[in-house]
Amino acid sequence: MSECRSESGDRTGSRTRPSRRLRSRSALACTAVLAATATLAASCGGSSSGSSNSGSEKPKPSPTRIWDRSPDSLAAVGDSITRGFDACSVLSDCVKVSWATGSEPEVKSLAHRLLRSSGGKSWNYAKTGAVIDDLAGQMLKAAAAKPEMVTVMSGANDACAKNPEDMTSVSDYRAGFKRALRVLRAERPTTQVYVSSVPDLRRLWEVGKENVLAKQVWKLGICQSVLKDSDATDQAATDRRTRVRDRVKAYNSVLKDECAKDRRCRYDNGAVFSYRFTKSELSKWDWFHPNKKGQGKLAELAYERITERR
């Protein structure tokens, strides 16, 4: 930047002193230059001290994770999958084969794998037909048991609406999950939370669509957003099933995002969603819910994610 110098003429010698009018003009010129410089600096985001501020905010760092891979007690919340629905008999819960808390040796539930050596307790507060809006109430019951870990699998019923238009919106799903975490944290700030992804419902249609019995059962009303008109493969049917799958993927993104904000929460990174269930792992009564073998696979997936080092 050029410097405004005084025209006072304090050199000795024969140089004549400028007139008062000239000194006034010089002062005004310097003032104008300084004002213009200040205006230019302000318009560029500068300051008189030379400091700058881009105005952009730095992203908040993720909280430091705290994770115990061997809890001494466990409570489960969620929907019919965690209740072992249709795994033992038609239209009935079968908690003894639940992937989370089951006691059936054939299943080797998560509770069996995690608590066997410690003799710890487990509780199952999941409910057949539950949606994400029911999760907070289940969490409150789980908190009262004071478990060291709570498992969550919830969202299939939110996507399994009569029509895709009736599915739970992503914003409502997020609100329901956040509310459930707040309820738990208010009562049990140190309880760990393991979150399973929502299964790929379209995959279940792909597995059973060739089975005559399965298609007859599906007509009774199971997950109609995906399974109705099970023989239809036209563009409308394809778009409908894709829309449901996309909504499930959005739910899983919510689970991943919100779980990452809680230092004692671990998401399965899409393990359940990505798993390709086979016919031998689905209920022979509805070809939709996991049977004993399928429940055992869910337990295995959960155990691997809970005990892995991250």
C-alpha positions, -999 to +999 in steps of 0.1 A: +000+000+000+013+035-008+020+058+021+006+093+024+034+116+034+031+151+048+039+179+024+053+201+053+086+207+035+108+204+066+140+201+046+164+229+052+174+250+023+158+274+000+126+252-008+096+273-002+069+262+022+037+252+004+007+274+008-021+266+033-045+257+004-020+231-010-016+216+025-054+213+027-057+196-006-030+171+004-048+163+036-081+158+018-063+135-008-048+113+020-082+111+037-099+100+005-072+073-002-075+059+033-113+058+031-112+040-003-087+015+011-108+008+041-139+003+019-120-021-003-107-041+026-142-044+041-157-056+008-131-083+006-138-095+042-107-079+056-102-058+087-080-029+097-059-054+118-052-076+087-072-106+102-096-126+080-126-148+087-139-171+060-172-175+078-172-213+073-178-236+103-155-266+108-174-299+110-179-312+145-157-342+153-173-375+160-175-383+197-148-406+211-163-442+210-167-461+243-175-498+237-174-528+260-174-560+238-185-582+267-215-567+285-230-586+315-267-580+307-288-573+276-323-561+267-338-562+233-363-539+217-379-539+182-406-558+163-417-593+153-383-604+141-369-600+176-399-618+190-393-649+168-426-645+152-437-675+130-404-693+138-420-721+158-457-721+150-481-701+128-490-666+137-473-668+171-443-653+189-415-677+199-391-657+221-371-688+230-356-687+194-351-649+193-318-639+178-313-614+206-324-632+238-334-667+229-326-697+250-329-724+223-294-740+220-299-744+182-301-707+177-271-696+199-287-662+205-267-631+211-275-634+248-262-670+248-230-659+231-223-628+252-237-638+286-230-675+289-198-672+308-210-645+332-245-659+337-259-624+330-296-617+325-315-607+294-349-592+287-371-590+255-393-559+252-399-561+215-434-563+202-449-579+171-463-552+148-443-524+164-431-494+144-404-468+152-429-447+171-433-475+196-395-477+203-394-450+230-419-469+252-399-501+248-367-482+256-383-470+288-391-505+299-356-516+289-340-488+309-359-499+340-341-533+338-307-515+339-290-536+312-255-529+301-266-532+265-298-527+245-302-542+210-324-524+185-340-538+153-369-516+142-382-503+109-395-532+088-431-525+098-426-488+089-419-498+054-444-527+053-474-505+048-505-512+028-492-490+001-458-472-004-476-439+002-484-450+037-448-458+047-433-439+076-416-408+063-378-406+068-382-375+090-407-392+112-385-423+114-356-401+124-376-384+151-388-417+165-353-431+167-339-400+183-367-399+208-360-435+218-323-427+224-332-397+245-355-418+266-328-443+272-301-417+279-323-399+304-325-431+325-293-450+315-266-427+302-239-455+302-259-483+286-245-494+253-268-496+222-263-520+194-284-511+163-292-536+136-300-524+101-335-530+086-336-561+064-339-558+026-376-565+022-374-568-015-349-596-011-375-616+009-399-613-021-371-625-044-366-656-023-403-666-020-419-654-052-416-688-069-432-707-040-469-713-045-476-716-007-457-684+001-477-664-025-509-677-010-499-667+025-488-632+013-523-625+001-534-625+037-518-591+041-482-595+049-461-565+040-483-555+011-461-526+000-437-553-013-455-586-014-489-578-029-494-589-065-463-611-060-464-624-096-464-589-111-432-579-127-443-550-148-428-515-145-453-503-119-447-533-096-409-530-101-411-493-092-432-500-061-408-526-047-378-503-056-395-474-038-398-496-006-362-507-008-351-471-012-371-461+019-355-490+039-320-477+028-330-442+039-340-456+073-307-474+076-289-441+068-308-425+097-297-453+121-261-449+110-261-411+113-279-409+147-260-438+162-227-420+153-237-391+175-238-413+206-205-424+219-220-457+233-239-467+202-227-491+175-245-496+141-240-529+122-229-510+091-257-526+070-249-562+079-285-574+082-296-554+051-269-568+030-274-604+041-290-626+015-315-648+033-322-681+017-353-703+016-339-725+043-337-695+067-373-683+063-405-694+081-424-722+064-456-704+075-451-670+060-418-671+040-410-637+053-399-639+090-366-658+099-370-693+111-347-709+137-319-710+113-325-675+101-326-663+138-293-680+144-278-661+115-290-628+128-274-637+162-241-645+144-241-612+125-248-592+157-222-611+177-195-605+151-202-567+150-205-563+187-172-581+195-151-567+166-125-541+173-130-508+157 
